[in-house]
Amino acid sequence: MTPGFPGFAPEFPGVTLDRLQAWLPTIGRAAVVLVAVVVALVAVSRLLRWKAPRVHWYVFGFPLLRLRMRRSWRHLCLNAQLTGTDRPTTGQLGPLLVKGQPIMPVLPLLRRIRPRSFGATAVILLHPGQVPEPFVNAAEAMAHAWGVHAVRVDARLRGRVRLTILTADPLISEETEPATWQTGPSPEPAAVTSHPLDAIEATTPSAVPMDLAAKVGQREDGQRWVIDLVTFPHWLIAGATQSGKSTLINAAVAQWATRPVALVGIDCKGGMELAPHAPRLSALATDRAEAADILAALVAETQRRMGLCRQHGARNIWQLPPLVRPVPVVVIVDELAELYLVASRADKDEALRATTNLLRLAQLGAALGVHVIVAGQRVGSDFGPGVTALRAQLAGRICLRVNDEETVKMTLGDLYPDAVDAAQQIDPAVKGIAVTTADEAGWIRARSVYLSPEESAAVIAATAHLAPVLPGLTPPTA
Ligand SMILES: Nc1ncnc2c1ncn2[C@@H]1O[C@H](COP(=O)(O)OP(=O)(O)OP(=O)(O)O)[C@@H](O)[C@H]1O
């Protein structure tokens, strides 16, 4: 019998000292190869991360994230109370009815983890009896467990929730967007999108609204940030001073200015913000008395459009024959509070007239091609009951950094309660970041493009001749 290695003999029969000595070079070579492979992988990973971050993400980052998600799923569900049960939580024990926590909780299924350029997406299948709310509340816990920047939970589908996993904050980057799309597409009104009103009753192919989408920045999921007046006819923009409100409005105006659209400015801070757009505006109010007059004239114009639609049996201006169809009007109100503030009896009447007409425009305007963009540093219930009625009409919401919780809640809380936290966490050091309405995603973070005052002025100068004249309104003297 071959002399055995005493310690090994019982556990590894056949492994002898001689054999072990014979294997040593092979084991050594295998170890060297293994170390070389690991070193090479680390080097390739670092190089890719530096030179081609996207390839690095697909080759290394995403498989590691998926592994982390799968491994932590059980603990995450247990700790964040995301589990369901396949047994009733109440039962009978002798004469007693007992209620308790399930000993064998059932995990919701984490499925379809797919790589995306911004991170990943996944779907969670809910068990019967589960609701999406705990998953929405657990978004922060998921982000921590998986070591990612943020997890967005979309709970609008039945029986499942969709996760958007962002590995890093794509909005914090030194790079600026190329100027080609900052200043808008060509002024041809040919580009069209479907209009929600046409789904109700479409008449002729020409009854399609003009493209009223302004590309104003980048969303955190990598898509363009678009303010589309066809999808959401009216918008509320809240942002503290120096948060990037004017820059955002400039970016939108630069896009609408290139199309046959009438732009009207209401800037009761003496026209300081909107005056640079004056050459392209069809009217500009610089105080509340002027604002009340302009808004009254626009209500009259809205009523005229109503009559026109009635006469032609149309449900919106896009169904009118092209020859009689009026141009869309975008009314930009900068500093909403200035319309509502009241210091005297005379102020009260003027404020009431201005704000009532603004509300009427928001109520009636959508189908008649009159759109309202309302901006302010603060939006509060102390403005009066009219402000919540106005807010109810403004389906598009944008919340830049603001200074008080009430403004965040007023801007987002009624439609997207789970967006309130995200808006409160906007970093004051990074300008132009906002939480915004996003058609298919509910809400999303986004950052506006930076359009310098010179670039903005150049677009206004180049498009000044396109400013339509509206009935009852006088264009501002530039
Ligand atoms: N998207 C952006 N990227 C980079 N810088 C930006 C962006 N948006 C705004 N800024 C910068 O932030 C500063 C404030 O922007 P802006 O004037 O638009 O803010 P605001 O909210 O209108 O302030 P105010 O109410 O005081 O006029 C400006 O210096 C501007 O250059």
The ligand as a Tripos MOL2 file, in Angstrom:
@<TRIPOS>MOLECULE
LIG
   31    33     1     0     0
SMALL
NO_CHARGES

@<TRIPOS>ATOM
      1 N1        -29.9450   74.3590  -16.8760 N.pl3     1 LIG1
      2 C1        -28.9990   75.1830  -16.4150 C.ar      1 LIG1
      3 N2        -27.7100   74.8510  -16.5060 N.ar      1 LIG1
      4 C2        -26.7470   75.6610  -16.0410 C.ar      1 LIG1
      5 N3        -26.9810   76.8470  -15.4370 N.ar      1 LIG1
      6 C3        -28.2390   77.2410  -15.3140 C.ar      1 LIG1
      7 C4        -29.3320   76.4320  -15.7900 C.ar      1 LIG1
      8 N4        -30.4790   77.0780  -15.5200 N.ar      1 LIG1
      9 C5        -30.1350   78.2240  -14.9050 C.ar      1 LIG1
     10 N5        -28.8050   78.3210  -14.7900 N.ar      1 LIG1
     11 C6        -28.0610   79.4300  -14.1620 C.3       1 LIG1
     12 O1        -28.6520   79.7060  -12.9190 O.3       1 LIG1
     13 C7        -28.7720   81.0880  -12.6920 C.3       1 LIG1
     14 C8        -30.2090   81.4550  -12.3800 C.3       1 LIG1
     15 O2        -31.0160   81.1380  -13.4950 O.3       1 LIG1
     16 P1        -32.3650   81.9130  -13.7900 P.3       1 LIG1
     17 O3        -32.1230   83.3650  -13.9370 O.co2     1 LIG1
     18 O4        -33.0110   81.1940  -14.9150 O.co2     1 LIG1
     19 O5        -33.1370   81.6580  -12.4340 O.3       1 LIG1
     20 P2        -34.5230   82.2470  -11.9560 P.3       1 LIG1
     21 O6        -35.1820   81.1780  -11.1830 O.co2     1 LIG1
     22 O7        -35.2850   82.8180  -13.0850 O.co2     1 LIG1
     23 O8        -34.0460   83.3920  -10.9840 O.3       1 LIG1
     24 P3        -34.7510   84.7990  -10.7190 P.3       1 LIG1
     25 O9        -36.1190   84.4950  -10.2080 O.co2     1 LIG1
     26 O10       -33.8510   85.4210   -9.6970 O.co2     1 LIG1
     27 O11       -34.7440   85.5320  -12.0450 O.co2     1 LIG1
     28 C9        -28.2640   81.7770  -13.9480 C.3       1 LIG1
     29 O12       -26.9650   82.2400  -13.6840 O.3       1 LIG1
     30 C10       -28.2010   80.7050  -14.9880 C.3       1 LIG1
     31 O13       -27.1000   80.8720  -15.8110 O.3       1 LIG1
@<TRIPOS>BOND
     1     1     2 1
     2     2     3 ar
     3     2     7 ar
     4     3     4 ar
     5     4     5 ar
     6     5     6 ar
     7     6     7 ar
     8     6    10 ar
     9     7     8 ar
    10     8     9 ar
    11     9    10 ar
    12    10    11 1
    13    11    12 1
    14    11    30 1
    15    12    13 1
    16    13    14 1
    17    13    28 1
    18    14    15 1
    19    15    16 1
    20    16    17 2
    21    16    18 1
    22    16    19 1
    23    19    20 1
    24    20    21 2
    25    20    22 1
    26    20    23 1
    27    23    24 1
    28    24    25 2
    29    24    26 1
    30    24    27 1
    31    28    29 1
    32    28    30 1
    33    30    31 1
@<TRIPOS>SUBSTRUCTURE
     1 LIG1         1 GROUP 0 **** ****
